[in-house]
Amino acid sequence: MAELLDDVEALVTCESPSEDLEAVAASADVVARVGEKRLGVEPERVGAVDLRWKFGDGPTKVLLLCHHDTVWPLGTLARKPFSVEDGVLRGPGCFDMKAGLVMALHAVAGLEDRSGVTLLVTGDEEIGSLNSRALIEEEARGALAALVFEASADGGALKVERKGVSLYRVRVVGKAAHAGLEPERGINATVELAHQVLVVNGLGDPALGTTVTPTVLSSGTTGNTVPAAGEFSVDVRARTVAEQLRVDAALHALTPVVPGARVEVVGQPNRPPLMAEASAALFERAVAVAASLGLPPLAGVAVGGGSDGNFTAGVGTPTLDGLGAVGGGAHAEHEHVLVDELPSRTALVAALVSDLLA
């Protein structure tokens, strides 16, 4: 327990917001140092922020997948310092997912035979894994299993299904004019955006679990000018590729309502769905392993959030997600980890990897 907590503290106290490359590179140095201490070997550096430990001369059989970047900006640690009190660990990024990364390191360290194991730690998951996606898919192809150390769902449940994620920006181009003197000479981008927001908001399908959510919106320059341009972001979540493609086609087919306005749509599916069949067999094995260790029964749930497990499932690799820390508050002020769950959860992962290798 002491070593687990020391390592989590080392990672949490090195802040690593995804878009700050210097900070994430510094975090990669800390992960490399902690990993070398536990595993006895240095990682391979893949670029400035990604790390890979590959054991054995043959192909990867079991891929352990983690990330060390977080959503928290620099300075968060000053107001949310690392702490362990009354069995609860706190600090920015502790639950998502630095504690899970430490668990992965300790699980691999405890294996008698590591041959066939690859531990991949990336640094851009929270902003869509645009740079690391090809590396993740390359490592996953042909593997028996991908185990993802994202934080657990409520109560420690594993994540057996994830929706696919698509991200878009809908941009409107109009024409500026003085809002008081001659508004009729303008083409109001805000009005066009209002029409488009309502159309986009109606593209979801609750019966199929498809959500299409307009999010950040901006338009115009001054309060007395007809807006010449504006845009809004769209977050799409879908359980199937077919639904992703349906919404993608509908978004790219948007047409303007205000005469003279122009609508431009940029974006595409970012992560394919992690469908239940990709995790079913692995979940059954995990349940059996937990029972053999005398641990409480495992639960599996479907969630809307995406992870790098979507990519591994997308290339056909059986994938089990949510194997990381038990706690709550991912991306929220109350982010925390339940300390007592760390050793047993790490033992579960180590036993599951051994079972898969066997």
C-alpha atoms as one frame of an Amber mdcrd trajectory, in Angstrom:
protein
   0.000   0.000   0.000   2.761   2.445   0.919   4.466   1.970  -2.455   1.185
   2.369  -4.332   0.447   5.622  -2.523   3.984   6.945  -2.999   3.746   6.366
  -6.739   0.287   7.912  -7.063   1.550  10.966  -5.192   4.539  11.259  -7.534
   2.263  11.266 -10.583  -0.504  13.486  -9.190   1.912  16.151  -7.968   3.270
  16.540 -11.508   0.433  18.371 -13.251  -0.188  17.336 -16.859  -2.971  19.204
 -18.693  -3.222  17.645 -22.151  -2.695  20.787 -24.210   0.411  21.914 -22.314
   3.049  19.856 -24.098   5.849  20.968 -21.785   3.870  19.892 -18.725   2.875
  16.557 -20.260   6.482  15.890 -21.284   7.557  16.542 -17.682   4.861  14.142
 -16.520   6.178  11.509 -18.949   9.571  11.843 -17.274   7.960  11.144 -13.887
   6.049   8.143 -15.241   9.255   6.794 -16.784  11.126   7.178 -13.507   8.400
   5.505 -11.426   7.989   2.757 -14.010  11.696   2.028 -14.159  11.786   1.748
 -10.372   8.944  -0.779 -10.344   9.694  -2.722 -13.547  13.479  -2.590 -13.536
  13.745  -1.343 -17.116  13.423   1.992 -18.852  10.487   2.517 -21.200  10.803
   3.224 -24.878  10.000   6.880 -25.530   7.624   7.279 -28.461   7.726  10.990
 -29.163   7.750  13.437 -26.282   4.767  12.231 -24.237   4.115   8.536 -24.965
   5.879   5.611 -23.260   5.995   1.890 -24.022   7.248  -1.083 -22.064   7.292
  -4.196 -24.233   8.300  -7.522 -22.702   9.484 -10.576 -24.632  10.609 -10.992
 -28.218   7.297 -12.104 -29.663   4.116 -10.211 -30.527   1.969  -8.511 -27.931
  -0.511 -10.875 -26.316  -1.942  -8.586 -23.648  -1.938  -4.805 -24.034  -2.275
  -2.698 -20.897  -3.411   0.775 -21.894  -3.108   3.948 -19.804  -2.781   7.710
 -20.179  -1.080  10.264 -17.940  -2.581  13.531 -19.197  -5.466  15.161 -17.319
  -8.159  17.788 -17.826  -6.915  19.983 -14.975  -5.042  23.229 -15.814  -1.724
  24.145 -14.261  -2.252  25.604 -10.805  -5.066  23.240  -9.813  -2.710  21.412
  -7.453  -2.280  24.572  -5.374  -5.971  24.620  -4.453  -6.572  20.853  -4.674
  -3.382  19.381  -3.195  -2.638  15.696  -3.039  -4.022  14.241   0.186  -4.972
  10.967   1.810  -7.463  11.305   4.627  -9.953   8.851   6.129  -9.254   6.325
   3.390  -9.871   8.788   0.549  -7.141   9.981  -1.829  -7.585  13.312  -3.585
  -5.723  15.421  -6.119  -6.140  16.492  -9.758  -6.183  13.502 -12.072  -5.986
  10.924  -9.280  -9.116   9.062 -10.415  -8.786   9.798 -14.128  -6.398   8.097
 -14.340  -3.098   8.366 -12.517  -4.031   5.863  -9.824  -5.007   3.396 -12.557
  -1.640   3.915 -14.241   0.148   3.138 -10.977  -1.989   0.020 -10.587  -0.943
  -1.130 -14.070   2.749  -0.652 -13.232   2.427  -2.618  -9.997   0.388  -5.376
 -11.645   3.065  -5.910 -14.300   5.778  -5.732 -11.646   4.091  -8.605  -9.833
   4.010 -10.963 -12.823   6.327 -13.980 -12.741   6.446 -14.025 -16.534   5.939
 -10.778 -18.455   6.633 -12.160 -21.918   3.904 -11.017 -24.300   2.868  -8.032
 -22.176   2.976  -4.466 -23.504   2.244  -1.483 -21.287   1.461   1.629 -23.308
   1.091   5.026 -21.629  -0.060   7.939 -23.789  -0.259  11.677 -23.192  -3.192
  13.022 -25.221  -6.224  10.876 -24.376  -8.227  13.711 -22.849  -8.136  15.683
 -26.127  -9.055  12.813 -28.442  -5.768  10.860 -28.819  -5.170  12.486 -32.198
  -1.422  11.825 -32.064  -1.447   8.496 -30.228  -4.333   6.759 -31.992  -2.183
   5.100 -34.671   0.236   3.846 -32.012  -2.611   2.437 -29.915  -4.177   0.663
 -32.879  -0.807  -0.696 -33.998  -0.133  -2.213 -30.566  -3.659  -3.623 -30.253
  -3.881  -5.400 -33.609  -3.542  -9.141 -33.160  -3.400  -9.040 -29.358  -5.484
 -11.465 -27.326  -6.777  -8.677 -25.129  -6.562  -4.979 -24.375  -7.029  -3.998
 -20.730  -7.810  -0.321 -20.192  -7.055   1.342 -16.856  -9.607   4.104 -17.006
 -11.335   4.636 -13.682 -14.122   2.256 -12.747 -17.808   3.047 -12.944 -19.856
   3.510  -9.773 -19.117   0.919  -7.135 -16.084  -0.406  -8.971 -18.044  -1.724
 -11.967 -16.093  -2.484 -15.126 -16.992  -0.723 -18.360 -18.133  -3.338 -20.841
 -19.629  -1.006 -23.434 -18.784   2.544 -24.512 -20.516   4.765 -27.009 -18.638
   5.962 -30.041 -17.705   9.641 -30.048 -17.954  12.146 -32.912 -16.953  15.810
 -32.664 -17.953  18.693 -34.952 -17.931  22.449 -35.407 -20.821  24.052 -37.290
 -19.724  27.421 -38.664 -22.012  30.063 -40.161 -20.849  32.870 -42.417 -23.119
  35.881 -42.821 -22.538  39.577 -43.457 -21.913  42.436 -41.026 -23.985  45.612
 -40.918 -24.821  48.328 -38.403 -27.519  46.901 -36.126 -29.185  50.289 -35.671
 -28.755  52.072 -38.998 -29.226  49.326 -41.573 -29.646  45.832 -40.103 -31.500
  44.779 -43.258 -28.218  45.016 -45.175 -26.656  42.341 -42.985 -26.932  38.560
 -42.965 -27.343  37.622 -39.326 -25.103  34.710 -38.379 -26.675  34.488 -34.904
 -30.133  33.929 -36.357 -28.772  31.267 -38.715 -26.976  29.607 -35.812 -30.247
  29.497 -33.874 -31.906  27.623 -36.739 -28.993  25.196 -37.036 -28.787  24.530
 -33.289 -32.426  23.446 -33.275 -31.940  21.180 -36.292 -28.814  19.593 -34.814
 -30.466  19.137 -31.435 -33.155  17.061 -33.122 -30.763  14.550 -34.690 -30.477
  12.355 -31.597 -32.404   9.119 -31.150 -33.154   8.354 -27.481 -34.513   4.910
 -28.336 -31.129   3.914 -29.783 -29.103   5.789 -27.181 -27.800   8.328 -29.696
 -27.180  11.792 -28.261 -26.406  14.859 -30.381 -25.603  17.803 -28.147 -24.818
  21.368 -29.251 -22.281  22.727 -26.752 -20.021  25.801 -26.945 -21.437  28.633
 -29.083 -20.001  31.992 -30.155 -21.152  34.664 -32.586 -20.575  38.282 -33.499
 -18.115  40.954 -32.431 -19.966  43.927 -30.888 -23.407  44.570 -29.485 -24.404
  46.973 -32.255 -23.214  44.937 -35.254 -25.132  42.308 -37.204 -22.939  39.213
 -36.661 -20.957  38.215 -39.734 -19.852  34.836 -38.438 -20.303  32.373 -35.604
 -19.987  28.719 -34.742 -20.978  26.061 -32.255 -19.541  22.706 -31.258 -21.433
  19.419 -31.380 -20.831  16.318 -29.263 -22.256  13.076 -30.671 -22.409   9.736
 -28.825 -23.711   6.544 -30.436 -23.766   2.839 -29.611 -23.289   1.681 -33.204
 -21.210   2.666 -36.209 -24.405   2.873 -38.255 -25.739   5.598 -35.955 -22.435
   7.453 -36.069 -22.568   7.466 -39.856 -26.234   8.511 -39.947 -25.556  11.556
 -37.796 -22.351  12.333 -39.670 -24.232  12.410 -42.974 -27.004  14.574 -41.521
 -24.568  17.114 -40.103 -22.634  17.435 -43.338 -25.946  17.923 -45.180 -27.044
  20.957 -43.142 -28.370  23.784 -45.322 -28.862  27.465 -44.432 -32.249  28.970
 -43.601 -31.424  32.702 -43.623 -31.106  33.977 -47.217 -27.471  34.538 -48.142
 -25.996  32.701 -45.151 -23.459  29.925 -45.600 -23.079  26.846 -43.364 -19.828
  24.918 -43.047 -19.405  21.717 -41.014 -16.028  20.403 -39.890 -15.604  17.117
 -38.024 -16.075  13.387 -38.133 -16.318  10.318 -35.888 -13.423  10.390 -33.427
 -13.804   7.065 -31.613 -15.717   3.980 -32.785 -18.061   2.318 -30.293 -16.768
  -0.272 -27.855 -19.622  -2.706 -28.299 -20.688  -5.268 -25.727 -19.530  -8.243
 -27.776 -15.958  -6.899 -27.720 -15.808  -7.207 -23.938 -18.145 -10.100 -23.102
 -15.598 -12.940 -22.989 -13.011 -10.864 -21.126 -15.587  -9.761 -18.587 -16.510
 -13.392 -17.907 -12.845 -14.206 -17.320 -12.469 -11.243 -14.982 -15.516 -12.373
 -12.996 -14.022 -15.855 -12.643 -10.616 -14.491 -11.617 -12.210 -12.220  -9.009
 -14.089 -15.199  -7.572 -10.892 -17.259  -7.416  -9.247 -14.463  -5.393 -12.192
 -14.239  -3.020 -13.031 -10.712  -4.164 -16.594  -9.336  -4.306 -18.526 -10.105
  -7.508 -17.776  -7.788 -10.410 -20.429  -5.784 -12.210 -20.289  -4.533 -15.793
 -22.020  -1.423 -17.130 -22.415   0.538 -20.367 -21.259   4.169 -20.300 -21.471
   7.136 -22.626 -17.906   8.375 -22.283 -15.203   7.347 -24.718 -11.660   6.117
 -24.049  -8.731   4.636 -25.920 -10.484   1.296 -25.444 -12.792   2.398 -28.261
  -9.776   2.304 -30.586  -8.598  -1.145 -29.508 -12.105  -2.563 -29.904 -12.354
  -0.796 -33.255  -9.472  -2.857 -34.674 -11.105  -6.090 -33.478  -9.204  -6.671
 -30.234 -11.220  -7.962 -27.266 -11.249  -5.062 -24.816 -12.143  -4.626 -21.159
 -12.276  -1.114 -19.704 -12.657   0.480 -16.292  -9.992  -1.655 -14.618  -8.478
   1.352 -12.870  -9.175   2.964  -9.532 -12.417   2.755  -7.571 -13.761   6.135
  -6.495 -15.580   8.913  -8.310 -15.679  12.461  -9.590 -13.800  12.177 -12.885
 -13.312  15.701 -14.318 -15.086  17.134 -11.254 -14.108  18.999  -8.102 -14.884
  15.975  -5.919 -12.516  13.628  -7.811 -11.258  10.953  -5.415  -9.956   7.403
  -5.044 -10.885   4.860  -2.375  -7.529   3.826  -0.955  -8.541   0.428   0.428
  -9.549  -0.764  -3.054  -6.111  -0.179  -4.609  -4.300  -3.397  -3.549  -7.165
  -5.793  -4.319  -7.879  -4.159  -7.642  -4.197  -4.373  -8.589  -4.132  -8.057
  -7.578  -7.195  -8.674  -9.763  -5.474  -7.166 -12.791  -2.252  -9.106 -12.228
  -4.186 -12.368 -11.940  -6.250 -11.564 -15.037  -3.116 -10.870 -17.097  -1.556
 -14.139 -15.891  -4.723 -16.009 -16.787  -4.747 -14.507 -20.285  -1.075 -15.266
 -20.883  -1.649 -18.852 -19.819
